[in-house]
């Protein structure tokens, strides 16, 4: 330098560019982000294999216990079958007695006629229907147009209004009987005309079950949350 140039002070030119320090900072931040994501993922896996799995297992066990309890209740032995009148009374009350509601046996008047050559069938059948809660009207031999002309177990005959009310209820007591309506008939009474194929009324237990099914409200599909 020959003394022509002199370096004074405590500062000197930097030999490295500033941008390398910037790159170092970016690398450090990137490494920190990667470590953070890895740690978060590890915590999630631990939760799945410990806490989360235990909660799901507990919920499944609870649902299983509830289902088992319901099935056990349904398997409980039923008591004696109620009478036909009692079986339908609750549903008739729920319907409010409005138009089209299924009537109770006590609200139905039944005329019992014998169209066979066997004597006494009309009276014994009428007595049994009375025990089952029905009101009894006329009892005797069938009219000429039906006498010895009903080949099946019986014929249930009523006015047009009885098609979906009284006749289905009476049919639970003799399930094999034919049903007919007569638009010319007046009054709410229905007829049970005993035919040649008649042996006996449907057993009271079976009749009560059929009557309960007829009057029971239809269940609606529901989704139970949590199971």
Buried (B, 14 or more C-beta within 10 A) or exposed (E): EEEEEEEEEEEEEEEEEEEEEEEEEEEEEEEEEEEEEEEEEEEEEEEEEEEEEEEEEEEEEEEEEEEEEEEEEEEEEEEEBBBBBBBBBBBBEEBEEEEEBBBBBBBBBBBBBBBBEEEEBBBBBBEBBBEBBBEBBEBEBBEEEBBEBBEBBBBBBBBEBBEEBBBBBBBBBBEEBBBEBEEEBEEBBBBBBBBBEBEEBBEBEBBBBBBBEBBEEEEEEEEEEEE
